[in-house]
Amino acid sequence: MIKALMFDVDGVVNDYSSGGYVEYLVSCAEARGRSFGDQELGEIRLRLVSAEKDYLEGRSDVGTFEKRIADEYGIGVDEVQWVARYKDTKANPEVVGLIGSLREKGYPVAFITNATAEGAVITRKFAKYADVFVAACDVGIAKPEKGIFDIAMGRIVGKFGIDLSYGDVVFIDDSRVNVEGARRIGIDSILFSGADMLIEELRSRGVGVRERKKA
């Protein structure tokens, strides 16, 4: 039986699009005469995932990370605008409305974000929609590492006084890497692609979901 839910923030609770940011970086590079094939872009993204993990877990700083992005795409550091493009994100009203309905029905909800210290300043504005908020920059562990899920579950247990195991939780994220990581430790996970599919996925798991309401 599902007792609690854990949500990613970027691209699920809010409207941030990592794909849109990559398109922006590519356009900056193309303006400098550089072009990319799909394979090269994939390799760049994999390298930056590793660099971002170093930053999230405190092994580098924002300047180092932004310079790495600039070097990978062959653009100026001033063009990276990593935080600047993130600050205008807005809540996804359909998902936030659904989360509100879940909480009203008694389901504890945790948000887990891989936000950096700079990004978390912005991401925290969405914390009001959840019972528990866990940011990688605060705990020194990033998704899909097991420890960050354990922290979120521990905070739910502490706040609600319930017993909770991996099999009692559903995790929702728009990153396949994070979803697969959660599944490996026994957490049922949903690869998010929209509010309608999420409702159907939750209903199929016996989670009582009303027709969603907008925030």
C-alpha positions in Angstrom: 0.0 0.0 0.0 1.3 3.4 -0.9 1.7 5.6 2.1 3.7 8.6 0.8 4.9 10.2 -2.4 8.2 11.9 -3.4 8.4 14.3 -6.3 11.2 15.9 -8.3 10.8 19.6 -8.6 12.3 20.8 -11.9 10.3 19.7 -14.9 7.6 18.2 -12.7 6.4 20.6 -10.0 7.6 23.6 -12.0 8.0 24.4 -15.7 11.8 24.3 -16.0 13.0 22.4 -19.1 16.6 21.1 -19.1 16.0 20.4 -22.8 15.2 24.1 -23.4 18.4 25.1 -21.7 20.5 22.8 -23.8 18.8 24.3 -26.9 19.8 27.7 -25.7 23.5 26.6 -25.2 23.6 25.0 -28.6 22.2 28.2 -30.2 25.0 30.2 -28.5 27.6 27.8 -29.8 26.1 27.9 -33.3 26.3 31.7 -33.3 30.1 31.2 -32.9 30.2 28.8 -35.8 30.2 25.5 -33.9 27.9 22.6 -34.7 27.1 19.4 -33.0 25.9 15.9 -33.9 23.5 14.0 -31.7 26.3 11.7 -30.5 28.5 14.6 -29.5 25.7 16.3 -27.7 25.0 13.1 -25.8 28.6 12.8 -24.8 28.7 16.4 -23.6 25.5 15.9 -21.5 27.0 12.8 -19.8 30.2 14.7 -19.0 28.2 17.6 -17.5 26.1 15.2 -15.4 29.4 14.2 -13.7 30.5 17.8 -13.4 27.1 18.8 -11.9 27.3 15.9 -9.4 30.7 17.2 -8.2 29.2 20.7 -7.7 26.0 19.4 -6.0 28.1 17.3 -3.6 30.5 20.2 -2.8 33.6 19.1 -4.7 33.5 22.2 -6.9 31.9 25.7 -6.9 29.5 27.5 -9.3 32.3 29.3 -11.1 34.0 26.0 -11.9 30.8 24.4 -13.1 29.8 27.3 -15.3 33.3 27.4 -16.8 32.9 23.7 -17.6 29.6 24.3 -19.3 31.2 27.1 -21.4 34.2 25.0 -22.3 32.1 22.0 -23.4 29.9 24.1 -25.7 32.7 26.5 -26.8 30.9 29.6 -25.6 31.8 32.4 -23.2 31.1 32.0 -19.5 28.9 35.2 -19.6 26.6 33.3 -22.0 26.0 30.3 -19.7 23.4 32.2 -17.7 22.7 29.0 -15.8 20.9 30.6 -12.8 19.5 33.6 -14.7 17.5 31.3 -17.0 16.3 29.3 -14.1 14.9 32.2 -12.0 11.7 32.7 -14.0 10.4 29.1 -13.5 6.8 28.9 -12.5 4.7 26.2 -10.7 2.9 23.7 -12.9 -0.7 24.4 -11.8 -2.0 21.0 -12.8 0.7 19.1 -10.8 0.5 21.4 -7.8 -3.3 21.0 -7.8 -2.9 17.3 -7.8 -0.4 17.4 -5.0 -2.8 19.5 -3.0 -5.5 16.9 -3.4 -3.1 14.1 -2.4 -2.2 16.0 0.8 -5.8 16.6 1.6 -6.4 12.9 1.4 -3.6 12.3 4.0 -0.7 11.4 1.8 2.6 12.9 2.9 4.5 14.5 0.0 8.2 15.2 -0.2 10.0 17.2 -2.8 13.6 16.1 -3.7 15.6 18.4 -5.9 19.2 18.3 -7.2 19.3 22.1 -6.9 22.6 23.7 -6.3 23.0 26.4 -3.6 22.2 29.1 -6.2 19.3 27.3 -7.7 17.9 26.3 -4.4 17.3 29.9 -3.6 14.7 29.8 -6.4 13.5 26.2 -6.0 12.6 26.8 -2.3 9.7 28.9 -3.4 8.0 25.7 -4.3 8.6 24.1 -0.9 5.2 25.4 0.3 3.4 22.8 -1.8 5.0 19.9 0.1 5.4 18.5 3.6 9.1 17.8 3.3 11.7 19.6 1.1 15.2 18.0 0.5 17.8 19.8 -1.7 21.0 18.1 -2.7 23.0 21.2 -1.9 21.8 21.0 1.7 22.5 17.3 2.3 25.6 16.7 0.1 24.0 13.9 -1.8 22.3 14.0 -5.2 19.7 11.9 -7.0 19.9 9.1 -7.9 22.0 8.2 -4.8 20.2 6.1 -2.3 21.0 8.4 0.6 18.9 11.3 -0.6 15.8 9.1 -0.8 16.6 7.8 2.7 16.8 11.4 4.0 13.4 12.3 2.5 11.8 9.2 3.9 13.3 9.8 7.3 11.9 13.3 7.4 8.5 12.0 6.5 8.7 9.5 9.2 9.8 12.1 11.7 7.0 14.5 10.8 4.1 12.1 10.5 5.2 9.3 12.9 4.5 6.6 10.4 6.5 3.5 9.5 7.8 3.7 6.0 9.7 1.3 3.8 10.8 1.6 0.1 7.8 -0.4 -0.9 5.4 2.2 0.7 6.6 5.1 -1.5 6.1 6.3 -5.1 8.7 8.6 -6.6 8.0 10.8 -9.6 10.7 12.4 -11.8 11.2 13.5 -15.4 14.7 12.1 -15.4 15.1 8.4 -16.5 18.4 8.2 -14.7 16.8 9.2 -11.4 13.8 7.0 -11.9 15.9 4.0 -12.7 18.1 4.7 -9.7 15.1 4.8 -7.3 13.8 1.5 -8.8 17.1 -0.2 -8.1 16.7 0.3 -4.4 13.1 -0.9 -4.5 11.1 2.4 -4.8 8.3 2.3 -7.2 8.9 5.2 -9.6 7.1 7.0 -12.4 8.8 8.7 -15.3 6.8 11.9 -15.6 5.5 13.2 -18.9 2.4 15.1 -17.8 -0.3 15.4 -15.3 -2.8 13.2 -17.1 -0.4 10.2 -17.3 0.5 10.8 -13.7 -3.1 10.6 -12.5 -3.5 7.3 -14.4 -0.3 5.9 -13.1 -1.3 6.7 -9.5 -4.7 5.3 -9.9 -3.3 2.1 -11.2 -1.3 1.8 -7.9 -4.4 2.3 -5.8 -3.6 5.9 -4.9 -6.9 7.8 -4.4 -6.7 10.7 -6.9 -9.6 13.1 -7.5 -9.9 14.9 -10.8 -7.1 17.4 -10.5 -7.7 21.0 -9.5 -5.5 23.9 -10.6 -3.5 25.7 -7.9 
